[in-house]
């Protein structure tokens, strides 16, 4: 049976008050929690089915590659999300599978590179996720070389509604609320 992965992304308010309040959504035990560097987004991944009615989205694993820094602690999580227009979905899939994900996984500082498709969306949404030892990996010569290939230059303009976010491990006290606002 393939791994089932679920994701919850919640906008948080300003002021740094993100404590769990009464009525918060309970996440399954097998999760990783990430807080955006600006403190405005909480992202939780769960490897088990979540309670119906919660704002979780189902992710279909597409690719999973151990990185050059596999075995080291990943304190950062970089995510590139984009919608896939059906006319270009295969081009993006081939690029990620054959060049981009393997290339970025090979960069020192990358612990793991994964790609998912959100199966709950009207238009497939791609999530390319990179677990990193440091956010500085994105500025390294090796990372930039992978980003600036001829194939990348042809494919990147096909991204629709791209969103790039750097996360750090979230403290245990940071939890989502049912209302979508911090308590």
N, C-alpha and C positions, 0 to 999 in steps of 0.2 A: 504494500500500500504506500502511495506517495505521501510525503510529508504535507500536512495541511498547515497553512500559515494564515494568520489573520492579523490585520493591522487596524489600529485606532490612532487617528491624528486629531488632536484637539488644540485649538487656539487658546492661549492663556492670556490673562490680563497683565497690565503693567503693575509695577510696584513689588514684584517678587513674591507675592502671596499666592502660593500654589498648593496649599495644604489640602489634604483630603477632608471633604465635608460630609455631612450626613447625606446618605442617598447616592454616594459615588458609585460609579460602575466598577464592579469587582472584576479584575483581570485574572485569568487562569494562572496557575503557579508557574508554568513554563513560559516566561516572558523576558524580553529585554526592553528596557525603558530608556528613552533618549530625550534630552531636552535641547532645543535649538540654542546655538551660542548666544542669540539675542534674548533668550528666555521666553519667547513668545509662542513656541509650539512644543507640545508634548507628543511623542510618538511611542506607541507600545506595540511590540510584536508578540503574538501568542502562537504556540505550536499545537494548540488544541482548540476544538470548537468552542466558541464563546456563547454566552447566553443570548437567545433570540431577543430582538428588540433593541439591543445596544447598537451603537454607531460603528460597529466593526465592519471592515471590508475583507472579503476573501481574496487571498493572493495565491496564484498558481506558480509554483517554482518552475523556472525555465533553465537556469544555469547557476552553478555553485562551484567556485574555484578557490582552493586554498591559495593564500597569497605568499609573497616572498618573506613576509614576517610572520607566517603561520606559527602558532605556538606562543606568540607574545600577546600581552593584554591589549585589547582594543578599547581605548578610552574615547574614541571618536567614531562617528558614523556619518558618512557623506552620502546623500541620496540625490539622484537625478531622476525626476519624474517627467514623463511626456506622454501625450496622447498619441496613439498610432492610427493614422488614417489608413483604411484598408488598402488603398492603392500603394502605400509605401511600407506596409508592415513587414513584408518579407525582406526588403532591403535593410531595414533597421535590425531585424532579427539576425540576418547573416553578418552584418557589421559587428553587432555585439558579440555573437558567438565565435566568429573567426578572428577578429582583430581586437576590438576595444576591451572587452572584459578580460581576456587572457593577457593583453598588454598591460592593463592597469593592475591586474593581480600580481604581475611580475615586478612591480615597482617596490623598492624597499620602503617599509612603512605600511604596506597593505597587508593586513592580516587575512582578509577574506573578501572576495568579490562575488556578488550574487545578483541575479536578475529575476524579477517576478512580473507577472501580468495580473492586474486586478480584474477578476472575473465578474465583479458586480457592476462594473461601469457600462454605460450604453456604448461607449467607444473604448476599446481596450486601452488601459493606461499602463505604461511600462514603468517599473521601478528598478533602477540600477543602484545597488547598495554596496558601499565599500566600507568595511570595518578597518579603521586606521589606528596606528599607534600615536600619530600626531597629525594635526591638520596641515602642518608644513609639507606633508607628502605631496599635496596638490600643487605646490610651487617648485617641486624638484625638477631637475632637467629631464629625468626619466619619465615622470608623469606628463610633463608638457610635450615631450616628444611623441608620446602615444596620442595625445589630444590633437596634435597638429599634422597628422598624416593626410595624404591626398584623399584617402577613402573617408576619413573623418570630415574633411572639408566638403565632400559631396553629400554626406548623410546628415550632418548637423542642421542644415537649413530645412530638412524635412520634419524636424521636431515641431510639434504643435503644443502650445501652452506649456512650455518647459518650466520647471521649478527645480532649483538647486538649493539644497539646505544642508548645512553642517550641523550635526548634533554632537553633544557630549553625553556621557553616561548621566542619567538623571538620578538625583538623590531619591532614596526610598520614600521620602515624604511627598514627592510630587506625584499626584494622582489626578485622573480626570474626574470631572463632576458630571452628573446627569444633565445639568442645565446647559453645559457648554461654557460656563464661566467659572473662574476660580472662586473659591470661598474665602 
